[in-house]
Amino acid sequence: VQLVESGGGLVQPGGSLMLSCEVSGTIFSVNWMAWYRQGSGKKRELVARIAAGGNTNYADSVKGRFTISSDNHTNTAYLQMNNLTPEDTAVYYCNAAIVSIYFNEADYWGQGTQVTVSS
């Protein structure tokens, strides 16, 4: 099982990006998916999380600007990021709690995708 991320890049302040994270491999279910980020010299922090039932929560710094969503059929999570600022520059990591076909839950991380907000 792997988490495959895409969508990072360079964007100007005020711009938008969408990140995607797809679960690759044979699984039973996904309990939740989340996006974390880690800026240079900073601790990794939770950005947004979505549960299988659709409940979401966000870091205060991104509320009203970022939206997390998921497609339960393709086991893909998305992070729509609007009105980006230089403070959003970081490596963004996908994280998921996945239940295997043996009904064991495990925590998985993606490889990270760089988001740079700069003029």
NORRA-V722277 format. One record per residue. N is the residue number from 1. RES is the residue in three letters. PSI is psi in degrees with one decimal (999 if undefined). OMEGA is omega in whole degrees, -180 to 180 (999 if undefined). D_LAST is the distance of its C-alpha to the last C-alpha in whole Angstrom. Layout:
n: {N & N}
res: {RES & RES}
psi: {PSI & PSI}
omega: {OMEGA & OMEGA}
d_last: {D_LAST & D_LAST}
//
This chain:
n: {1 & 2 & 3 & 4 & 5 & 6 & 7 & 8 & 9 & 10 & 11 & 12 & 13 & 14 & 15 & 16 & 17 & 18 & 19 & 20 & 21 & 22 & 23 & 24 & 25 & 26 & 27 & 28 & 29 & 30 & 31 & 32 & 33 & 34 & 35 & 36 & 37 & 38 & 39 & 40 & 41 & 42 & 43 & 44 & 45 & 46 & 47 & 48 & 49 & 50 & 51 & 52 & 53 & 54 & 55 & 56 & 57 & 58 & 59 & 60 & 61 & 62 & 63 & 64 & 65 & 66 & 67 & 68 & 69 & 70 & 71 & 72 & 73 & 74 & 75 & 76 & 77 & 78 & 79 & 80 & 81 & 82 & 83 & 84 & 85 & 86 & 87 & 88 & 89 & 90 & 91 & 92 & 93 & 94 & 95 & 96 & 97 & 98 & 99 & 100 & 101 & 102 & 103 & 104 & 105 & 106 & 107 & 108 & 109 & 110 & 111 & 112 & 113 & 114 & 115 & 116 & 117 & 118 & 119}
res: {VAL & GLN & LEU & VAL & GLU & SER & GLY & GLY & GLY & LEU & VAL & GLN & PRO & GLY & GLY & SER & LEU & MET & LEU & SER & CYS & GLU & VAL & SER & GLY & THR & ILE & PHE & SER & VAL & ASN & TRP & MET & ALA & TRP & TYR & ARG & GLN & GLY & SER & GLY & LYS & LYS & ARG & GLU & LEU & VAL & ALA & ARG & ILE & ALA & ALA & GLY & GLY & ASN & THR & ASN & TYR & ALA & ASP & SER & VAL & LYS & GLY & ARG & PHE & THR & ILE & SER & SER & ASP & ASN & HIS & THR & ASN & THR & ALA & TYR & LEU & GLN & MET & ASN & ASN & LEU & THR & PRO & GLU & ASP & THR & ALA & VAL & TYR & TYR & CYS & ASN & ALA & ALA & ILE & VAL & SER & ILE & TYR & PHE & ASN & GLU & ALA & ASP & TYR & TRP & GLY & GLN & GLY & THR & GLN & VAL & THR & VAL & SER & SER}
psi: {133.4 & 155.7 & 123.0 & 114.7 & 153.0 & 163.4 & -4.2 & 175.6 & -165.0 & 132.8 & 150.6 & 155.2 & 137.4 & -8.0 & -176.2 & 151.7 & 152.7 & 127.2 & 146.1 & 149.3 & 114.9 & 134.3 & 122.5 & 130.0 & 172.6 & 121.4 & 171.2 & -49.0 & 168.4 & 124.3 & -40.6 & 160.5 & 150.9 & 161.8 & 131.1 & 164.9 & 153.8 & 111.1 & 165.7 & 124.1 & 10.6 & 163.7 & 153.6 & 135.2 & 149.8 & 131.8 & -51.7 & 152.2 & 144.7 & 130.0 & 166.6 & -32.3 & -6.8 & -8.3 & 139.1 & 155.3 & 151.9 & 153.5 & 145.5 & -33.5 & -15.6 & -3.8 & 134.7 & -11.5 & -35.8 & 147.1 & 125.7 & 140.0 & 169.3 & 155.5 & 106.9 & -19.5 & -36.5 & 0.7 & 50.3 & 136.0 & 148.4 & 149.8 & 106.1 & 121.3 & 117.9 & 161.3 & 49.8 & 146.3 & 163.0 & -27.0 & -13.5 & -4.8 & 125.0 & 170.6 & 126.5 & 130.6 & 136.0 & 142.7 & 140.1 & 146.9 & 112.9 & 135.4 & 125.3 & 174.7 & -11.3 & 8.2 & 28.0 & 135.0 & 138.0 & 157.8 & 128.9 & 150.4 & 144.3 & 177.9 & -12.8 & 144.5 & 134.0 & 131.5 & 122.6 & 124.5 & 111.6 & 148.2 & 999}
omega: {178 & 171 & -177 & -176 & 174 & 172 & 179 & 178 & -180 & -180 & 178 & 176 & -176 & -179 & -177 & 172 & 172 & 175 & 177 & 178 & -178 & 175 & 180 & 180 & -178 & -178 & 174 & -179 & 175 & -179 & 174 & 175 & -175 & 173 & 173 & 174 & 178 & 176 & -179 & 179 & -178 & 176 & 175 & -178 & 176 & 177 & -178 & 180 & 176 & 179 & -178 & 180 & 177 & 178 & -178 & 168 & -173 & 168 & -179 & -175 & -177 & -179 & -179 & -180 & -178 & 176 & 176 & 177 & 180 & 175 & -175 & 180 & -179 & -179 & -180 & 175 & -179 & 173 & 176 & -176 & -180 & 178 & -177 & 178 & 178 & 179 & 177 & 179 & -177 & 166 & -179 & -178 & 172 & -179 & -178 & 172 & -171 & 177 & -177 & 178 & 175 & 175 & 172 & 177 & 177 & -178 & -179 & 178 & 172 & -176 & 180 & 177 & -174 & 171 & -180 & 179 & -175 & 176 & 999}
d_last: {37 & 34 & 30 & 28 & 24 & 22 & 19 & 16 & 13 & 9 & 8 & 5 & 6 & 10 & 10 & 13 & 15 & 19 & 20 & 24 & 27 & 30 & 33 & 35 & 39 & 42 & 42 & 44 & 41 & 38 & 38 & 34 & 31 & 28 & 24 & 24 & 21 & 20 & 18 & 18 & 21 & 22 & 25 & 24 & 24 & 26 & 23 & 25 & 29 & 31 & 35 & 37 & 38 & 35 & 35 & 31 & 30 & 26 & 25 & 24 & 21 & 20 & 23 & 22 & 19 & 20 & 23 & 25 & 28 & 30 & 33 & 36 & 38 & 35 & 34 & 30 & 28 & 25 & 22 & 20 & 17 & 16 & 13 & 11 & 10 & 9 & 13 & 13 & 12 & 15 & 18 & 20 & 23 & 26 & 29 & 33 & 36 & 38 & 42 & 44 & 47 & 49 & 47 & 46 & 42 & 40 & 36 & 34 & 30 & 28 & 26 & 23 & 19 & 16 & 13 & 10 & 7 & 4 & 0}
//
